[in-house]
Amino acid sequence: MIQKSDTLLTEIINTPNEKKLYDKMCKKILANKEILAHIMKECVAEYHEISVKDIVERYIEGEPNIGNINIKTNENIIGMATEDLNLLNGKTFYDIRYRALVPSGNHYIELILNIEIQNDYYPGYPLIKRAINYGANMIAGQYGTEFVKSDYSKIKKVYSIWICRDVPRYLQNSINRYQLTEQQLMGNFYEQKSNYDLLTVSNYDLLTVVMIYLGQPVSETKSAVLKLLNTLLAIEVNSANKLEFLENEFGIMRSQKLESEVGLMCNLSIGVERRGIEKGELSKAIEIAKNFLQMKFSVEDVAKGSGLSIDEVKLLQAEIAA
């Protein structure tokens, strides 16, 4: 029962609004086409030889979605879904989802990309399994939108890119890629690469997962995208320094929209950090109050000694008694 009261008091005193808004602002900023283009150039093999400018102006289709509903007209898809319905596993919700074109010979191939921001590296299961599941759902979710009946030849290649924060030191400043490959176990047959690899001139497959493990903003790294994300998402770097960094290091010019979003993200990060401190102080206050109540101190004395309000102490007392 004590654990129940701890949770109840925490919910009463702390609200998650700042954290939710902060996460939303992070997604909005990462959905900026110029920032996406830098991520794509380094992490999506098809764009290694394409300039960031061309990726922004020629290859990212429309505006990346951060929560819009998918709209379908007959067999044609309009916009991009930020959720997939899997009949076995329910819905999969995506942080950022969008389309991009890739030049291949005299035509273009369309990719579907997903960017996820992951704050908890230990959610209770291997994170890579969730990332693979997201990629698989992005393929399965194309049925009825990108193709109908049994026309599987229209399946589009998908990328699921995960930006992981607060990771262990041994993982920091690293980027890993996971993909489907063919291994010949017996005989001399090789599957036609175009059936599982949409770009036949490369070695990249129909489903690719990329895990980006961030470090500190002052980290030494040869990776441009790690430098970008380490600084952009760092709580300890203020908005003015972030904007200056984006402009000087990556040529991402200031705009009223970008300044507003980065400024709001930084202000919210201060609130999130303060909430973390308050949550720690609240846990200590509850522990002190429990000890005082067990020693039969009055509600008024427990409130004075712990820093909780009288109503909060009464709530705790009732929970313990129950």
URRATA-V371080 format. One record per pair of residues at least 24 apart in sequence whose ideal C-beta (glycine too) atoms are under 7 Angstrom apart, sorted by the first residue. I is the first residue (numbers start at 1). J is the second residue. Records with the same first field share a line. If there is no record, write none. Layout:
I->J ; J
This chain:
1->319 ; 320 ; 322
2->290 ; 320
4->319
5->315 ; 316 ; 319 ; 320
6->286
8->315 ; 319
9->286 ; 312 ; 315 ; 316
10->279 ; 282
13->282
14->275 ; 278 ; 279
18->268 ; 271 ; 272 ; 275
19->272 ; 275
21->268
22->265 ; 268 ; 269 ; 272
25->261 ; 264 ; 265 ; 268
26->117 ; 233 ; 265
27->66 ; 95 ; 96 ; 117
28->66 ; 261
29->232 ; 261 ; 262 ; 265
30->96 ; 115 ; 117
31->64 ; 66 ; 96
32->258
33->60
34->252
35->252
36->60 ; 64
38->224 ; 225 ; 228 ; 250
39->161 ; 225
40->100
42->223 ; 224 ; 225
43->161 ; 175 ; 210 ; 212 ; 225
44->159
45->202 ; 204
46->102 ; 199 ; 204
59->100 ; 101
60->98 ; 100
61->98 ; 99 ; 100 ; 101
62->99
64->96 ; 98
65->97 ; 98
66->96
72->145
75->148
77->145 ; 146
84->137 ; 138 ; 141
86->137 ; 140
92->134 ; 137
102->199
104->199
109->198 ; 199
110->156
111->156 ; 157 ; 159
112->138 ; 156 ; 158
113->159 ; 161
114->138 ; 159 ; 160 ; 161
115->161 ; 163
116->160 ; 162 ; 163
117->163
118->162 ; 163 ; 164 ; 165
119->165 ; 166
121->164 ; 166 ; 167
128->178 ; 211
131->160 ; 162 ; 209 ; 211
132->178 ; 209
134->160
135->160 ; 207 ; 209
136->207
139->207
155->206
157->198 ; 206
158->207
159->208 ; 210
160->209
161->210 ; 212
162->211 ; 212
163->212 ; 214 ; 229
164->211 ; 212 ; 213 ; 214
165->214 ; 233
167->213 ; 214
171->213
172->213 ; 214 ; 215 ; 219
173->213 ; 215 ; 219 ; 221 ; 226
174->213
175->210 ; 211 ; 212 ; 223
176->211
177->208 ; 210
178->209
179->204 ; 205 ; 208
180->205 ; 206 ; 207
181->205
235->269 ; 273
238->266
239->263 ; 266
286->316
289->313 ; 316
290->316
293->317 ; 320
